[in-house]
């Protein structure tokens, strides 16, 4: 009886509340994904690659603890004759429990341009790489230590409401597989006068990243208004390969502090609907012993509206 009364009192004090799990929630959003891939030579010379994708539409369906979404590119907002034509697909799956968040993403970009073209080839301002393709397969498991007083679902999904400010330590494990490939052709133009070391003939890069590390998230609550900041530090074991035009490759296994993630969100969350702005950022890096390096930075901003039926 004493234990029952204690648990009942503790439950009453908890600030995270369940929403009905038999409701269908639909979402519509608009975003601005940004991906920058930097090829850096041994002497510091850099090639900055970006797809011409500056906007996206996002549609989502959620039922119970399950959520799926699809993001796709809208019409061109920049000059395709200058920056080239790119395509973009973003599929996301989420499964939420009280303490555990499971996520799986698939993202694909096709068609890049060299942002610093004039630095790579003097006098060129719009070098395109229409066949350059990148893919990202991502799976993640995030454990919340204090799910009674903090919920990642509140700012980033729809099946929980947090009524008072609170935070929690987190533990996240990720498996990420990324590729960057340009068919049989080198990514860097042969007309460049710069020396990028082995990257001069690079036509493919692949990377498998296994990460496990701590984080902390905090939701600041004012009535139905919320703000969130979540930071994750992810020491990683990675296996990557740099492949070249002549069919040779360099492979490396290493353990280092290769990645991290930051999430920021603010919005209005009620029993019936949710309106929110989300900013997500992560980065990774691969480096050979000869100092050639590939960095990847992702920044995604999205405005979402969800309605619960």
N, C-alpha and C positions, 0 to 999 in steps of 0.2 A: 504493500500500500504506500509506504514512504517513497519507494522508488518510482511508483506510478505518479505520485503527486509531484515529485521532483522533475520528472520528464515532462509532465503537463505544464508546469510552470516555465521550464526551459523553452518548450515549444512556443508558449505564449509570448515569450520575450524575443523570439527569433524575428528578424526583420525581413527575411526572404519568404515569400508566400507563393504557393502553387496556384497557377491558373488552371481552369478546366482543360483536361487533355483531350476532350472529345470535340474540340472546336477546330474548324478549318480557318487558317489565316493566309491571306494572299498579300503579296508585297509588290510594290513597283518602285523602282529607284533609278537615279541617274548618277553617273560617276565620271571620274577622270583618272583612269589608270595611267601610270607612268613607269616605264621600265628603261633603265640605262645600263648597257653592258660596255665596260671599258677594257680594251686590250692594251696592256702596258708593257713596253719593251724594257730590256735590262737597263737602259740609260734614262728611262722615265718618259720616253715618247709615248703618246697616248692616242688611241683611236676610240672615239665615243660613238656608240651605235644606239639608235633608238628606232622603234617602230613608229609609224605615223598613226598612232592611236591616241587621241586626246579626249575621247568621250565614250561612254557606254550606256546602254540601257540594261537594267537588271529586273528580271521577273523572278518571283519566289513563291513557293508553296510550303506551308508548314502545317503539320497535323500531329498533335500530341508532342512527343519529344523529337520528332523527325522533321528536318528542314532540307529543302533542295532549292537551288537557284541556278539561273543561267544568265550570263552577261554577254552582250554582243555589241559590236561597234555600230554607231549611228553614221549618218552621212558625214562626209569630209568637212571639217571646220578649218582646215589649213589647205594650202595649195598643193594638190597631189602631183602637179607637174614639177614642183620644186622638191618636195619631201618624199615623193613616191606614194604608192598605194599599198596599204597594209590591211590584213584581216586579223580578227581577234575573236577568240572563243574562251569562255570562262565557265566551267561547270563546278559547282560546289555542293557538297553533301555534309550535313551535320546531324549528330545524334547527341542529345543532351540528357544527362541524368543529374541527380542531386549534386554529386561531387565530381562527376566525370564528363568531360566534353570530348567527343570523337569527331574529327573533321577529315575530309578527303577532298582535294581539289585537283582539277585538271585544267591547265591554261596553255593556250597556243597562240603564238604570234607568227605571222607570215609577212615578210616584206619589211626591210629596214632601210634607213638612210644614215649616212655618216654625219653626225652633228657638227664636228669640227673638220669638215672636208678640206678647207683651205690650209689647215695645218698638215693634213695627210698628203695632199697633192697640191702644190702651190698653184693658185689661180682657179682651182675648182671649188665651187660653192654648193653643189647639189649632187654629191656622189650617192647613188642609190644601190642597194643590194636587194633586188626584188625576190631572189630565191633564198635569201637567208631566213631560216626558220628556227624558232626556239620553242621548246615545250617544257612544262613543269608538272611533274606528278608529286603531290604532297599529301602526306597523311600525318595526323597529329593526335596526341592523347594528352589532355590537360587535366590534372587533378587539383581540385580546390580543397584546401585543408579546413576552412571554416565556411561550409556551405549554408549555415544558418544565418550568417550575417553578411555574406557577400555572394553575389551571383554574376557570372559572366553572361548568363542568359538575359539578364535585365537590360544591358546596353546592346547586346549583339544577337539576341534571339527573342522569342515571344512567349515562352511558357512559364516565366517566373516574374514576380514583381518584388522589388526591394523597396521597403517603406522607410528605412532609416539609413543614414550614411554608415558605411563600413567597408572594411577591406579584408584581404586574406593573402597568405602566402600561397604560391602555386608551384606545381612541379609539371614540367612539360617534356614529352618525348616526341621527336619528329623523325620522319624518314622522308627525304626529298631526293628526287631524281630529276636533273635538268639536262637538257641538250641544247646545243647551238650548232647548226650545220648549214653549210652553203654548197651542198652537192659536192662535185669534184673540184670546184674552183676555190681559190684562196679568198678569205674574207677581206683581207687588206689588198687594195689595188696594187698590181705589179708596177704601176707607174709612180709609186711613191718614191721619194728620194730619201726618206727617213729609214733608219735601221730599227726594226722592232725585234731583232733576234730571230728566234724560231717562229715567232708569230707571223713573220712575213709570208710563210707558206701554210699557215693554219687554215684548215677548212672544216674542222669539227672539234667541239669540246663537249665532253660529258662529265657529269659529276654526280656521285651518290653521297649524300650527307646524312649521317645519323647523329642526332643531337639529343642531349639530355641535360636539363638544367633548371634552376629555380627562377622564380619570378614573383612579382607582387602586383596585385590589382586593387584598386580602390574606387568605389562609387560614392560620389557626393550627391545627396538627395535633398531636394527642396520641394516637398509636395510630390507632384508628378514629374517635375523636372529633374534630370540627372546629368552628371558628367562622369566620365570614366577615364582613368589612366592605368594602363597595364604595361609593365616592362618585363621582358624575359631575357635572361643571359644564358646562352646555349653553347657551352663547350661541345665540340663536334669531332667526330671521326669521319674523315672523308676519303673517298677514293675517286680520283679524277684522271682523265686522259686528255692529252692534246694530240690530235691527229693531223697529219700534213698531206700536202698534195701528192707526194711521192709514195704514199701508202705506209710510211713509218709513223710511229707514235711514241709519246712519252707518257708513262703512267706513274702514279705516286699514291701511296697511302700515308696519311699523316693524321696526327691528333693535335688540334690547336683550337684557339678561340676563334672560330670561323664565322659565327653567325649570331644574330640577335634579332629581337622583334620589339616593336612598340605599337601599342594600340591606343587610340584616343577616340572618345565618342561623347556626344552630348545630344539631348533630345527630350521628348515628352512621352511618357509611357503610362497608359491607363488600362483599365479592364477591357475597353473596346478597341482602342487603336494605339498605334505607336508611330511617332515621327522622330527620325534621328539622323544625325550626321556622323559618319565614321571615317577615321583616318588610320590606315594600317601601313606599316613600313617594316621591311626586313632587308637584310643584306647578306651576301656571302662572298668569299674570295678563294681563289685557287692560285698557287704560286709554285713554280718549278725551282729547283736548286740553282738554275742559271738565271734566276730573277725575272723571267717572263711571268706575267700575272694577268688574271682575268677577274674583274670585279663585277658583281651584279647588284643593283640597287632597285628595289621595288617600292613604289609609293602609290597607294590607292586611296582616293577620296570618294565617298559615295553618300548621297542623300536618299534615304529610304522612307517609304510610308507603308505601314502594315495595318490591315484591318481584320479584326477577328469576327467571324460570323457566329 
